[in-house]
Amino acid sequence: MDAETGEERWRRQRQESSNWGSPVVWTNSLRSEVITSGKTIRSYDPASGDLLWELNFGLSGISSSPVGSGDLLVVGHAGRNGAGMMAVKAGGSGDISLTNGQTSNEWVAWSLKEGPGRASPLVYDGYVYLLGGRGGMLTCLDAQTGEVAYRERLRGAGAFWASPWVSGGKLFCPDEAGKTFVLQPGPEFKLLATNELPADRNDRFWATAAIGDGTLFVRSSSAVYAIGEDK
């Protein structure tokens, strides 16, 4: 829709079952694309709605959102219906699905049989970070190859539903109880600190934090926190 008037610009029907990952705009070196997830990952031209490419993912009920970084798009899922993750290269056209047991092709850089839970993946400085749902697991992958750099359990962590973020060169991983684990990004696991909000023990932090004007906004099931420097 037109952001100024609300007038509909275009509409495209999608044959999909329920999914919860948000559509995202992926701006790479070639173009901008609107990416939607589902059993089929689809890319649309933002101006016209024309389908640019599609990729048979094979899993429905996706909870995490696709993430684009530079010329690489990462999309994945882990749940009762299965798990998997793929990295798509910029410039694809038509049906770019893997076939006949392939794990990569001209437009799919790599694919894995593991994927993120409800927390969306984070791509930063050449690595992909995945938070497991329950159990406090953090996985770091090489963004170009999909190879595991490390997989570590964050001690004392509850379930991860909210997505991680990077700020000031540090990786922040929030759990559902209000703890945020701060790590050094890179191929080696290095925990720097653990921050904890003074929340009620029955409170739950399921929403992803928002950052604006130097302030971090965190929402729990009963409160909103604004964290920043005194002004």
Secondary structure per residue as TSV (DSSP state, phi and psi in degrees):
chain	resnum	aa	ss	phi	psi
A	1	M	-	360.0	153.3
A	2	D	-	-69.2	124.3
A	3	A	T	-65.9	-26.9
A	4	E	T	-81.7	-38.1
A	5	T	T	-113.5	-19.3
A	6	G	-	81.3	3.6
A	7	E	-	-70.8	136.6
A	8	E	-	-70.5	128.4
A	9	R	-	-92.4	-45.6
A	10	W	-	-160.1	163.1
A	11	R	-	-146.0	134.7
A	12	R	-	-129.7	129.8
A	13	Q	-	-76.4	140.4
A	14	R	-	-127.0	124.1
A	15	Q	-	-87.1	90.2
A	16	E	-	-139.5	151.7
A	17	S	-	-84.3	-175.5
A	18	S	-	-63.6	136.5
A	19	N	-	-141.9	154.7
A	20	W	-	-122.0	-5.7
A	21	G	-	-70.9	138.5
A	22	S	-	-74.5	147.4
A	23	P	-	-68.2	149.4
A	24	V	E	-133.2	157.2
A	25	V	E	-98.5	122.9
A	26	W	E	-107.2	110.8
A	27	T	E	-102.8	111.4
A	28	N	-	-112.9	-170.1
A	29	S	S	-72.0	-12.8
A	30	L	S	-103.9	-34.7
A	31	R	-	-173.4	175.7
A	32	S	E	-104.0	142.6
A	33	E	E	-138.0	144.5
A	34	V	E	-95.6	122.0
A	35	I	E	-109.3	128.6
A	36	T	E	-119.8	147.4
A	37	S	-	-109.4	165.7
A	38	G	S	157.2	-163.2
A	39	K	S	-58.4	-30.3
A	40	T	E	-117.7	123.9
A	41	I	E	-82.8	129.0
A	42	R	E	-126.3	146.6
A	43	S	E	-119.0	130.9
A	44	Y	E	-122.4	150.5
A	45	D	-	-72.6	121.2
A	46	P	T	-60.7	-31.0
A	47	A	T	-78.6	-40.3
A	48	S	T	-109.9	-21.0
A	49	G	-	81.4	3.5
A	50	D	-	-64.1	140.1
A	51	L	E	-73.7	124.1
A	52	L	E	-90.4	-48.4
A	53	W	E	-156.4	163.9
A	54	E	E	-143.2	151.0
A	55	L	E	-137.8	118.5
A	56	N	E	-70.9	111.1
A	57	F	-	-92.6	-34.3
A	58	G	-	88.9	-6.0
A	59	L	-	-122.5	137.3
A	60	S	-	-106.5	-180.0
A	61	G	-	69.0	30.4
A	62	I	-	-69.2	128.7
A	63	S	-	-101.7	-31.0
A	64	S	S	-85.2	161.7
A	65	S	-	-98.6	148.9
A	66	P	-	-61.6	153.4
A	67	V	E	-132.2	123.1
A	68	G	E	-105.7	136.3
A	69	S	E	-142.0	111.5
A	70	G	T	62.3	-130.2
A	71	D	T	-97.2	24.5
A	72	L	E	-130.1	132.7
A	73	L	E	-116.4	129.0
A	74	V	E	-114.4	128.5
A	75	V	E	-138.4	139.5
A	76	G	E	-164.8	176.0
A	77	H	E	-161.0	144.8
A	78	A	E	-140.2	126.5
A	79	G	E	-174.5	-166.0
A	80	R	T	-64.4	-25.5
A	81	N	T	-88.3	3.3
A	82	G	E	124.9	-177.6
A	83	A	E	-146.3	154.4
A	84	G	E	173.9	164.9
A	85	M	E	-156.7	144.9
A	86	M	E	-136.5	151.2
A	87	A	E	-117.5	121.1
A	88	V	E	-106.0	136.2
A	89	K	E	-89.3	151.2
A	90	A	T	-67.4	147.1
A	91	G	T	102.3	2.8
A	92	G	-	-64.8	159.2
A	93	S	-	-150.4	138.5
A	94	G	E	73.9	-149.9
A	95	D	E	-86.3	113.4
A	96	I	-	-108.1	21.2
A	97	S	-	-63.4	149.6
A	98	L	-	-75.1	144.3
A	99	T	-	-135.9	157.6
A	100	N	T	52.5	45.5
A	101	G	T	75.5	11.6
A	102	Q	-	-63.9	149.5
A	103	T	S	-112.5	-6.3
A	104	S	-	-159.6	163.1
A	105	N	-	-155.9	-160.4
A	106	E	S	-59.2	-34.7
A	107	W	S	-113.3	-12.6
A	108	V	E	-103.8	111.3
A	109	A	E	-68.1	-40.9
A	110	W	E	-164.6	162.5
A	111	S	E	-144.2	149.9
A	112	L	E	-132.7	161.4
A	113	K	S	-93.9	12.5
A	114	E	-	-121.6	161.1
A	115	G	-	-159.1	175.1
A	116	P	-	-75.3	158.4
A	117	G	-	-85.6	-126.4
A	118	R	S	-77.5	-28.5
A	119	A	S	-72.3	132.1
A	120	S	-	-71.0	150.6
A	121	P	-	-66.9	158.4
A	122	L	E	-121.8	129.1
A	123	V	E	-111.3	122.3
A	124	Y	E	-150.7	125.6
A	125	D	T	51.3	43.0
A	126	G	T	89.9	5.6
A	127	Y	E	-134.8	151.4
A	128	V	E	-109.7	131.8
A	129	Y	E	-115.0	131.2
A	130	L	E	-123.2	131.6
A	131	L	E	-102.9	125.5
A	132	G	-	-71.6	159.8
A	133	G	S	-65.6	-80.1
A	134	R	S	-99.8	152.9
A	135	G	S	101.9	-7.3
A	136	G	-	70.1	31.6
A	137	M	E	-91.2	134.2
A	138	L	E	-119.1	129.2
A	139	T	E	-120.6	136.2
A	140	C	E	-117.4	126.0
A	141	L	E	-119.8	150.1
A	142	D	E	-70.5	123.1
A	143	A	T	-66.0	-28.3
A	144	Q	T	-83.3	-28.1
A	145	T	T	-118.3	-21.0
A	146	G	-	80.6	1.8
A	147	E	-	-71.1	143.0
A	148	V	E	-75.1	122.8
A	149	A	E	-84.1	-43.2
A	150	Y	E	-161.9	159.6
A	151	R	E	-138.9	114.0
A	152	E	E	-132.8	145.9
A	153	R	E	-92.0	126.0
A	154	L	-	-81.1	111.1
A	155	R	T	-63.7	131.9
A	156	G	T	86.1	0.9
A	157	A	-	-82.0	142.2
A	158	G	-	-89.1	-157.6
A	159	A	-	-71.5	150.2
A	160	F	-	-107.3	118.3
A	161	W	-	-117.0	-40.1
A	162	A	S	-76.8	153.0
A	163	S	-	-83.9	150.5
A	164	P	-	-75.8	165.4
A	165	W	E	-146.5	166.3
A	166	V	E	-119.6	136.2
A	167	S	E	-151.2	136.0
A	168	G	T	60.5	28.9
A	169	G	T	74.7	17.4
A	170	K	E	-125.4	150.1
A	171	L	E	-99.0	129.0
A	172	F	E	-116.8	126.8
A	173	C	E	-124.7	104.8
A	174	P	E	-92.3	135.5
A	175	D	-	-100.8	178.2
A	176	E	T	-73.9	-14.4
A	177	A	T	-94.0	-0.1
A	178	G	S	99.2	4.9
A	179	K	E	-87.1	138.3
A	180	T	E	-121.8	121.0
A	181	F	E	-93.2	125.5
A	182	V	E	-106.2	124.3
A	183	L	E	-128.5	159.4
A	184	Q	-	-83.2	119.9
A	185	P	-	-63.3	154.7
A	186	G	S	130.7	178.9
A	187	P	S	-77.4	-4.6
A	188	E	S	-114.7	136.5
A	189	F	-	-72.0	122.9
A	190	K	-	-146.8	104.4
A	191	L	E	-82.7	124.8
A	192	L	E	-96.2	-37.8
A	193	A	E	-165.2	163.4
A	194	T	E	-129.4	118.1
A	195	N	E	-103.2	144.9
A	196	E	E	-136.6	127.7
A	197	L	-	-81.2	146.9
A	198	P	-	-78.7	67.0
A	199	A	-	-97.3	158.3
A	200	D	-	-63.2	146.2
A	201	R	T	-65.4	-20.1
A	202	N	T	-91.6	-2.4
A	203	D	-	-72.5	152.2
A	204	R	-	-132.8	134.6
A	205	F	-	-107.9	95.0
A	206	W	-	-108.3	-20.8
A	207	A	S	-86.7	145.1
A	208	T	-	-72.7	139.3
A	209	A	-	-66.2	156.5
A	210	A	E	-121.2	143.9
A	211	I	E	-121.7	129.0
A	212	G	E	-156.9	133.6
A	213	D	T	54.4	40.7
A	214	G	T	77.3	9.7
A	215	T	E	-121.6	138.3
A	216	L	E	-98.9	124.5
A	217	F	E	-107.9	123.4
A	218	V	E	-123.2	128.9
A	219	R	E	-114.3	132.0
A	220	S	-	-107.9	-172.7
A	221	S	S	-72.9	-9.6
A	222	S	S	-134.6	-5.1
A	223	A	-	-154.7	164.9
A	224	V	E	-122.4	133.0
A	225	Y	E	-113.8	135.9
A	226	A	E	-114.4	119.4
A	227	I	E	-119.5	123.1
A	228	G	-	-173.8	-177.8
A	229	E	-	-76.5	149.4
A	230	D	-	-65.6	137.7
A	231	K	-	-122.5	360.0
